[in-house]
Amino acid sequence: MNEAVIEVSGLRKEYRSGFGRRVITALDGIDVTVRPGELFGLLGPNGAGKTTTVKVLLGLTAATAGSARIAGLPVTNPESRRSVGYLPEGHKIPNYLTARQALSIFGRMSGMETAAIRSRSVELLEKLKLSQWIDVRVKKFSKGMTQRLGLACALIHQPQVLLLDEPTDGVDPVGRREIRDILREEAKNGVAVLLNSHLLSEIELTCDRVAVLRAGKVAAQGSVEGLTRKGAKYKMVAAPIDDALVAAFRESGAGVDRVNGHIELSVDNVEHLNALVDQARARGAMLTELAPLRSTLEDVFVDLVKAPEVQP
Amino acid sequence: MKVLVANIEDVFREAAARWTLIAYFCLSTIFIVIFASAVNLDVVNGALAGAKLFGKDVEVGGQFSIEKLVTGFESGFASLLYVLSIFMAIFATAHLVPRMQDKGTIDLYLSRPVSRTKLIGSRYLAGLLLAASNVFYLITAVWLIVGWKTHVLHGKIFLAGGLMIFMIASLLAFSFLIGVITSSTGVSIMMTYGLAIFSIPLMAHQKMEAAFSSDWSAYLLRGLYLVLPKVTEIGMAVFAFVLGQQAPEEAQKAMALQPFVTTALFGIACFALAAVAFKRKEF
């Protein structure tokens, strides 16, 4: 397994507010790791700490405790950002610049040579379908175009890590798919992508792993598949499924529900499931579908966010 | 170096796109054109035989040394340019920090592998370069016009330009400090102009101290005089520097070391505070 390029451990961030210096805990001991080539989604309701996590990773705000490293360097070292491409939410690329000039300025600030900036700009704007707009000022761009240019600015120096805050915000469905494809291609090339978005369907379509934050803590973390799997619940489509077969299943200890012409089985384990399949076949039923049941990421998210917080 | 080049490109492109650069140079050009068309000199055998200002004859009192006339002209105009260039420089550069600190913009700059001190330092140098380019334009134009009208080329006015940039550098550091703290272009401009205007009468601090009834207020005034930039003294130094030996005694006194050292220290302290405040700021 590759070494993590984003390592966040026990990260804590407290803000002090007002004259009484009331303490607000934005992050309460977060642990997250992202490996090269991984598409990682950061989810959570407003105020859960997603943006604060990203801000700490970029050195925009200092952590109160814990550690955060990018490409092996502590985030307090500006050199750690040499491997980072960042697309902030609601970013404002100076609107007096053209796409070419914006890429030139941000490329140079990332330490790139002029010739490399020139060739990479052409390549990126081509890929993001902005090549016709290369010498047009940003103030003439639509929201979707500005967003795509923001992504180009984040990618200009070929970073190892991409931190993206709502990257498809304001982008039409076709553009969204194109951005998803670009992110997958970057991940395929070994770039670690950390995606921060409210669009759960977007995260579900794009990410391999997610962390759900709630009140500054990681409420759940894992693969999208793992989080959306409904325990040991399966959908079985077979014919015929008569009452005798259902009764036999129940006798074995399985939970059985008839739903729209198929049955949903709750079993103890895979062996139990196989025993039920054998039973159905023995009674002459023809099996046409057997699949694990999943929730949507939205269901998982809502359940996690609504669940009462367990006090230590 | 790449960061500095990127910031220079950014600052100049912004100035050009927002008409600041054009307005900056247009105003300077208007001043130069008025100056060029207002002055008409009649030079005979290296001496001034007659002069016209805005088309009206000026009494020159017989044959007048053209060398003296050139230094006189240049010193007067250098003093005028000193005021004009400070006013325009602050107006054209005060937005550099507040606009960079805008939400959604600052993230783009700070997500690059550049320390905050380097970022604000290169922004400061880019702003100073913008102001210096205007000073250079104004001075070169005045120098060329004087040379064209009198056939005498006198180089000291360029060194006076260095003093103007020195004063601008000190006030720009203060403007950056206010910009970092308040993130407001308006407040930054007002406070910097306010500081420049407030420091003008402080040159007469000794006379003012004598008028105060309490010691502490006199000490406070002296303290302010020592700490704040010496806008009047440096202006007089610009005048005396170009005029040389002919300069009045009071103007020659302004060429002492103290006003330069304290003005430089004020600028350095303001920039250091701006850098520390920017480094500690949470976005």
Interface residues (C-beta under 8 A of the other chain):
Chain A: K55 L58 G59 L60 T61 A62 P78 E79 S80 R81 R82 V84 G85 Y86 P88 E89 G90 H91 K92 I93 P94 Y96 L97 Q101 S104 I105 F106 R108 M109 S110 G111 M112 R137 C153 L163
Chain B: K2 V3 V5 A6 E9 D10 R13 E14 A16 A17 R18 D102 K103 G104 T105 I106 D107 L108 Y109 L110 S111 R112 P113 V114 S115 E282 F283
